[in-house]
Amino acid sequence: MGTRDVDHPYGFAAFTVDPGRFPGDTARMHATYYSLDKPNGELSVFEQFTLRRKRSDGHRH
């Protein structure tokens, strides 16, 4: 599933990562997509989401 912003076809994504605080904790990646507004090039947030995953270093072998 995707989204298209026809009025603002240019933009970029910025990411921040929270690796968690200890082995086996949940890591998070936050993404924000910014639209580049015409004609002056101002930025506006178009979409944001967060991906989460348990760290794999929490397993004992």
ZIWOVEN-V801988 format. One record per residue. N is the residue number from 1. RES is the residue in one letter. OMEGA is omega in degrees with one decimal (none if undefined). Layout:
n/res/omega
N/RES/OMEGA
N/RES/OMEGA
//
This chain:
n/res/omega
1/M/-179.9
2/G/179.5
3/T/177.5
4/R/177.9
5/D/-174.6
6/V/-178.2
7/D/-177.8
8/H/-171.8
9/P/-178.3
10/Y/178.8
11/G/179.1
12/F/177.7
13/A/174.6
14/A/-175.9
15/F/168.4
16/T/-176.8
17/V/171.6
18/D/-174.9
19/P/-174.2
20/G/-174.0
21/R/-178.0
22/F/179.3
23/P/179.7
24/G/178.7
25/D/177.2
26/T/174.2
27/A/-179.2
28/R/171.8
29/M/179.5
30/H/179.7
31/A/175.0
32/T/176.3
33/Y/179.8
34/Y/172.3
35/S/175.3
36/L/-173.4
37/D/177.3
38/K/-4.5
39/P/-171.6
40/N/175.4
41/G/175.8
42/E/178.1
43/L/171.3
44/S/179.5
45/V/178.8
46/F/-178.0
47/E/176.1
48/Q/174.0
49/F/179.9
50/T/173.8
51/L/-179.6
52/R/178.7
53/R/174.2
54/K/177.0
55/R/-178.0
56/S/-178.0
57/D/179.5
58/G/-178.5
59/H/172.1
60/R/-179.1
61/H/none
//
